[in-house]
Amino acid sequence: MSLKERLTELSAELAELATEAGRSPEEIKLIAVSKTHPSELIAEAFQAGQVRFGENRVQEASEKIERLQKPGIEWHLIGHLQKNKARFCPGRFDWIHSVDSQELLELLEKQCALQRQSIQILLQANLSQEDSKSGVSDYDNLCRLLEKAQDCQWLSCRGLMTMAAATDDANEIRRTFAQLRTWLEKLRNEFNLTTFTELSMGMSSDYRIAIAEGATMIRLGTALFGERAKPLIIQ
């Protein structure tokens, strides 16, 4: 099956899942996770109609962004953002899904102001409370981080992101996604934010559950591109 055929089939499945959940298919945005995949494959996906791409590492993404230079591509940073890489984000990424601290928020705002480039952001929550995952793990701290985000002029905070625990327990995954949706609704009401609507949750192993629980951004790599390419190890 070609990449275009996989994209068509996947898009149809996402629309069907949305309808089954009583939602509009237009609510679901597919983020094609292109990390470790070559620029040529991204270009092929873009030619087939995919416009949103998710990268984990700033350096790898920057090289692809410079190489492709295709108007209309929307770049999402979905991996953990190291503070010393914040200066490279304005002008490259349209969205950052992984803002998880006040310090990172302030660094991004400063760099965006210096470069006069705005970015839409999501606050990352660590609901599984796993040490291997980044994110804010309790509601009160998330509330304080959102409060700080409201003072930003160049960053627009649009919602929340999380990753479910690495488990086969569908009920546990569902509880995680349902909790994130509850937090989003509570924060939107408390802060009276009409544009605080995005839920970035669900990957290739659990996107069906995520859509049923309200996800608006689905991050899919393996389901679209197949197994990840192995990084080149130079000895």
N, C-alpha and C positions, 0 to 999 in steps of 0.2 A: 504493500500500500504506500502510495506517495505521501509526502508531507502535506500537500494540499488536500488529499483525500482524508487523511487523519484529522486535519483541522476542521474540515467540513463535518465529519462524523462526530467529532468532539463537541463542536458548537451546537449541533443538533441535539446531542445528549444533554448538554447544559440547559438548553431551552426547555427540553422535556422535563428535566428535574425541577426546574423553576415552576413550570406549570403544575406539576404534581404537588408542589408545596404551596400552591395558591398564590404564586408570585408572578410578576411579569418577567419574561426572559431578558428584557432590556435592563433589568436591575443587575444582571450578572456580567462582570467584566473579567475576561480571561487574561491573566498575566502569564505569558509564555516564559518560563524560567529557562533562560538561555545560558546560564553559567556553565563554563567549561566547553560549551559548544562553539564552533567556529563562526566567524562573521558571515561566511557564505551560506550557512544554514539559516541564520537570522534573516539574511537578505531574501532567501527563498520563501521563508515564512511570511515576510512582509509582502512579497509579491503575491502571495496567496491570500492576503487580506488581513493578516495579524498585525496589529499596530502597537500593542503593549508588550514590553519585554522586561523581565526581571533579572537583575544581576546581583551577585553576593558580594563581590569585591570591587572596590573603587578602581584599582589599577587595571584589572582585566576589563572592566566595563569601559573605562576611559579610552583604552586602545580600540575597542570595537566601535565606540561612538565616533571617534576620529576617523576610523577607516570607512565607516558606512556613509555618514553624512547624508542621510535620507530624510528629507522633510516629511513630517507626519509621524515619525516613530516617537513613541512615548516611552521614556526610560524610567524604570522603577528600581531603586536600590532596596532590596528586600533582606539583605544580610546585615549582620552587626556592623555598625559604623564606628570605627576607631576615631577618637577625638582628633588625632593628628591628621586625619584624612578629610576633615570637614571642609577645609579650604578648597578641595577639589570638586565639591558637589555642585555649587551654583553654576548654572549654565550647562550642566551635563545632565542632571537628573530632574525630571518633572515631579517625581514623587519619591519620598523616603519613608519606608514602612517601619523603621526600626529606631525611632527616637525614644530613649528610655531613661533620660536623666536631665536635670535642669542644666547641668554643665554643657552637655551636648547641645541642648536647645539654644543656649546662649551663644555657643560657638558658631552654630549654623546661622543664627540670626545676624551675627556680626559679619560673617563672610558674605552672606546674601546682600547685606547693606553695602559692603565695600564694593561688591561686583554688580550691584543693582540688578540682581536676579532673584525672582521669587521662586519658592518651592512649596509644594503641597506635602504635608506630612501626616503620618499616623503615629500614635503612641503605642509602643509595644508593651503588651502585658504578658507576664509569665504566670499563667494560671495553674500550670502543672507544678510550679515551684521546683523545677529541676535545675540543678547547678549548671548543667550544660547549656541552658537556654538563657538568653538575655531577656530583660523586660521588668516592668514594675509588677510586683506580686501582690499588692494589696490596694484596695479601692481608695483609701484616704490619700496615699501617696500619688496615685494616678490623678486624683482630683486636684491635688496641689500642682502637679505638672501641667495639667490642662489649664489651670488658672494662670500659670506663668506663660503658657503659649498664647493666651489671649492678649498679652502685652506686645507680642511680636508684630511687626509691620510687614516683614518680608516672608514670614512663614505662615501658611494657612493650615491650621489643624483640622483635618477632615474626618477623623475617626480613629479606630483601634485596629491593632494587628495582634495575632497570637499564633502559636504553633501548639498543636495537641501533643500529649505525651506519646512516645513511641510504644504503642501497645495495640494489641488486637481486640481489646475490650471496647466494642462500639459504644456501649453505654457511658464509659468514662470519657471517650472522645466527645460524645454528644453533650455531656454535662459541661465540658470545657467550653464548647462553642455556644451553648445556651447561656452560660455565665457571661461570656464576653458580650453577647447581644444585650443581656440585662444591664450590664455596666454602661454600654453605649447609650441605651435609652434613658437610663438614670442621669448620666452626665449631660445628655442633650437637653433634658428637662430642667436640670438644676441650673445650667448655664444659659438656657434659652438660645440654643444654637441650631438654627434651621439647616445649616450646611454640614453639621456633624453627623454624617450618615453612613460612612464607609466602614465595612467590616472585612478586613483582609484575613481570611482564615480558610483552610482547606488546601490540601496538596494532593498529589496523585493517588495517595493511599486512602484519603478520607474526604475528598471533595463532595461526595454525594451526601454525606452527613452534614457537611458545612452548609450546603445550599439549603437543605431542609431547615437548618437553624438560623438562616438569615444572612449568610455571607453575600457580600457584594463584589468582592475581589477574590478570585480563585487562582492560586499560584501552581501552575502545572508545568512540569518539566518532562519527566519520564513518560507520562501519558501522551504527550505530544511528540517529543523528539526521540523517544526511546531511551535506552540506558545512556547515562552520561559518558562523555569522552573522558578518558583518564588523563590527568595532567601530565605534561612532559616533565620527567625528572632528569635534570642535568647533573652528571657526576664529574 
